[in-house]
């Protein structure tokens, strides 16, 4: 899918809208003063950069706090 271009200010002001679009598979090139800053896309997009080590939501719905995790180590 082709990347759409969005301004940084537009992204900040409408984050919920863009978060929803990204969750549905869209990706965007974010620009400031017509210069590209970064690309924003779903972490589910398989680009080979992410690897799941452990899913703490399987231990408890909503995950566990960092403090609790560290105390168990």
N, C-alpha and C positions, 0 to 999 in steps of 0.2 A: 504494500500500500504506500502511496506517495505521502511524503511528509508535508503537512500544512505549515504555514508560517504564522506565528502569533507574536505580538509585541509583549514585552515584559510587563508593562503597565496593564494591558488587557488581561494577561494571565493572572496577575495579582488581584485585580478587581473582580475576576470571575473564576476563581480557583475551583469552586464546586462544579461548575459547568465543565471545565476542562478535565477535572479529575474523573468525572463521569464518562466523558468521551474517551479518555485514555484507558479507563477500565474496560471499555467496549472494543479496544484494539487500535484506536487512533494514535498517532504520534505527531509531535509538533517540533519545529525548529523555532526556538525562542530568540527574538532579536531585540536589540536596544540600539536606537538611533541607526537603524538599517544594517547593523552589524550582527551576525550570528553569535549568540552566547553559548547555547547548549541545546541538546536534543532531549526531549522528554517523551518517554514511552513507557508502556506497561512492563513490569518486571517479568511477566509471563511471556514476553516476546523472546523467542529462543535465539539468542545471539551468541550463546556459548560462554557468556561472561559470568553468569550466576550459577551457583551450585548450592542446593539445599543441604545444609549440614544436619540440622535438627529442627523440627517443627514443634515448638513449645506449646502450641494450642492443642496438640494431641495429649499433652499431660493434663492440662486443665483448660476448659473453655475460656477464651480471652487471654491465654498465655499466663506467664508468671513474671513477677517483678525481678529486676536484676538483683536486688538485695536478697530475695529469697533464693535465687539461683546460686549466688555467691556463698550464702550461709550453708548451703547443702554441699558445697565443694569442700 
